[in-house]
């Protein structure tokens, strides 16, 4: 019996599983930078899903990991409805800020803790 290869690229499964791979890379970076408790959030009706929810000082900060340059529907909904001041989008984009959402490339996810600790212009 021939053994199937598990390589995602060989079996053309990378596009199916790449979201999970990126989320795992980000979770490792967050844990290694000192975030001990990482939470996932999904609403009861499954209209909102947040990849990570962390605590920064006395605030909750939702984080979405986007493989492509997709929109952050769940993050936008949470920031509109809840008493949450800021959110983070990790993607392949450059650094940015649109008033409530900080955007960082994946490669900088290990620096999020330092960013939040050293940022003076955010009203926590």
C-alpha positions in Angstrom: 0.0 0.0 0.0 1.4 3.4 -1.0 1.8 5.9 1.8 0.3 9.3 1.1 2.5 12.3 1.7 1.4 14.7 4.4 3.1 17.7 2.9 0.6 20.5 2.4 2.2 21.8 -0.7 2.5 18.4 -2.4 -1.2 17.6 -1.9 -2.3 21.1 -2.8 -3.9 21.5 0.7 -2.0 24.6 1.7 -4.9 26.9 0.8 -7.2 24.9 3.0 -5.0 24.8 6.1 -3.0 28.0 5.8 -5.3 30.0 8.1 -4.6 27.5 10.9 -0.9 27.6 10.2 -0.8 31.4 10.4 -2.8 31.4 13.6 -0.4 28.9 15.2 2.6 31.0 14.2 1.0 34.0 15.8 0.0 32.1 18.9 3.6 31.0 19.4 4.8 34.5 19.0 2.3 35.8 21.6 3.1 33.1 24.1 6.8 33.6 23.7 6.4 37.4 24.2 4.7 36.8 27.6 0.9 36.4 26.9 0.1 33.4 29.0 -3.7 33.4 28.4 -4.8 33.4 24.8 -8.6 33.2 24.3 -10.7 32.5 21.2 -14.1 34.0 21.0 -17.2 32.9 18.9 -20.7 34.3 19.4 -23.6 31.9 20.0 -24.9 32.4 16.5 -21.4 32.1 14.9 -21.6 35.6 13.3 -18.5 36.7 15.2 -15.3 34.8 15.5 -12.1 36.3 16.9 -8.8 34.4 16.6 -7.4 35.8 19.9 -8.5 37.9 22.8 -5.7 39.3 25.1 -5.6 41.6 28.0 -3.6 44.8 27.7 -3.4 46.7 31.0 -7.1 46.9 32.0 -8.5 46.5 28.5 -9.5 43.6 26.3 -7.9 43.6 22.8 -9.3 41.3 20.1 -6.9 40.1 17.5 -7.7 38.7 14.0 -5.2 36.9 11.8 -5.9 37.3 8.1 -4.1 35.1 5.6 -5.0 37.4 2.7 -5.9 41.1 2.7 -9.4 40.3 3.8 -11.8 42.4 5.7 -12.1 42.1 9.5 -15.9 41.7 9.8 -15.9 40.2 13.2 -13.4 42.7 14.6 -15.4 45.6 13.2 -18.6 44.2 14.7 -17.1 43.8 18.1 -15.5 47.3 18.1 -18.9 48.8 17.1 -21.0 47.1 19.6 -18.9 46.4 22.7 -17.0 48.7 25.0 -13.6 47.7 23.4 -11.4 50.6 22.4 -8.9 48.9 20.0 -8.3 45.8 18.0 -5.4 44.3 16.1 -5.3 42.8 12.6 -2.3 40.7 11.7 -1.8 40.1 8.0 0.6 40.5 5.2 0.0 44.3 5.1 2.2 47.0 6.3 1.9 48.7 9.7 -1.2 50.9 9.8 -3.9 52.4 12.0 -7.5 53.4 11.0 -8.8 54.9 14.3 -9.6 51.6 16.1 -7.7 48.9 14.4 -3.9 48.5 14.4 -2.6 46.5 11.5 0.8 44.7 11.7 2.5 42.2 9.5 2.7 38.7 10.9 6.4 39.0 11.3 5.9 41.7 14.0 3.4 39.7 16.1 6.2 38.9 18.6 6.5 42.7 19.3 2.9 43.4 20.2 3.5 43.3 23.9 6.3 45.8 23.6 4.2 48.0 21.4 1.3 48.1 23.9 3.7 48.7 26.8 5.6 51.6 25.1 2.7 53.3 23.3 1.9 56.6 24.9 -0.8 57.9 22.5 -3.4 55.2 23.3 -5.9 56.1 25.9 -6.2 52.9 27.9 
